[in-house]
């Protein structure tokens, strides 16, 4: 866990075995938990970083759409 209270690495052994769909679902759930209602720039930055860390490719249009949905809550 990062110093600011955000989860920055998988908690459980075997979490690296997830499919891309499972990784995306998990990343979105965690980002909603951590950043719901925050600015679009913050959410976009964190989503991009988490997808890169998980080695999941998401195009910029989809990334922006997801960030917008999370930042509006």
Secondary structure, DSSP 8 states (H G I E B T S, - for coil): --TTS---S-SSTTGGG--HHHHHHHHHHHHHHHHTTS-HHHHHHHHHHHHHHTT----HHHHHHHHHHHHT-
